[in-house]
Amino acid sequence: MQVVLLIIHLAIAIALVGVILLQRSEGGGLGMGGNAGGMMSARGAADLLTKATSFLAAGFLLTSLTLAILAGQGRESSSVLDETNIEASQPETPTVPIPD
């Protein structure tokens, strides 16, 4: 289950990076420069890429949370404070002899 979910998670991450790189930025983007005379208008492509980014981001978030929950199952909850020895961590007060 975890392996399949991890593969899906990695595929979503790669697709998310690709979709983000295709989007138009102030510098022109990697794949959206120049010609707007394709099958889709520039506005339609931007809307499609924005929707794809939001869906992929939601999928990435869901797979991340699911993987974290699956990784935490079966483990005993413990605290760092339970493992420390409070008495040993406190320094002893030195006794200073008082001169007569």
Long-range contacts (C-beta under 8 A, 24 or more apart in sequence): 1-70, 2-67, 2-70, 2-71, 5-63, 5-66, 5-67, 5-70, 6-67, 8-63, 9-60, 9-63, 9-64, 9-67, 12-56, 12-59, 12-60, 12-63, 13-60, 15-56, 16-53, 16-56, 16-57, 16-60, 19-49, 19-52, 19-53, 19-56, 20-53, 22-49, 23-49, 23-50, 23-53
